[in-house]
């Protein structure tokens, strides 16, 4: 029997249909199995070294707790909280009436020259007597023993004058000591700043156990302390300027890197960085949160200028 091409094609089509019915229609499609999927790339956590900002707080450039070196009762208080003071300005004094009286006595003794003058006159007379006796001895009319005695008397008189002058110097030193003790009972401001605390008032007693009497802070410059990862600290250089953002007051300013720690803290893996903010007119407050913004590669160079806000 002759089989033609159309009959052969029809037979193959019937065989394929039967096979598909037997295996199931899902296995007859040229597609991957349902459970085969292309895995999406895994999410990689951003390491701490690539954080965008680091936070800290502004604080006074210097905060000094003023103390007195001696104990005693407070005599005068010339300051109050919030008062602006200058360097070397007198702030407070302790009672020093007894020391002042001792100073007056010591000053009178130190200024008195009468004893020196008297001893000088007596020394001159003895020196002249010795010279006359020595002249007589040279002429053959004097006594060797008398000349020797006159010479000794003149030498002793000169030593007494020198001793009186040394005593005068000691009296002046005693006067300076009393004046120094009086100064120790006065409190001066070592810096130009603002008084933030006054702990003693007139009549109160200041002891050696509690010598603190006042606190002064310097606000014409502010300090910011940040802790950054070691890799970020490697990018920072001393005296470099960076942009800072005071978040609470919404102010931006320029900070200058003052110190980059040379040691990484083992417990946190961070490095201390100190920055300074110029604040001549006190437009920026101390104690507010501050942020240092960085890119993921390098610290952004300073491009902003201070924009103070009242």
Buried (B, 14 or more C-beta within 10 A) or exposed (E): EEEEEEEEEEEEEEEEEEEEEEEEEEEEEEEEEEEEEEEEEEEEEEEEEEEEEBEBBBBBBBBBEBEBBBBBEBBEBEBEEEBEBEEEBEBBBBBBEEBEEBBEEBBEBBEEEEBBEEBBEBBBEBBEBBEEBBEEBEEEEBEEEBBEBBBEBBBEBBEBBEEBBEBBEEBBEBBEEBBEBBEBBBBBBBBBBBBBBBBBEEEEEBEEEEBEBBBBBBBBBBBBBBBBBBEBBEEBEEEBBBBBBBEEBEBBBBBBBBBBBEEBEEEEEBBBBBBBBBBEEEBBBBEBBBBBBBEEEEBEEBEBEBEEEE
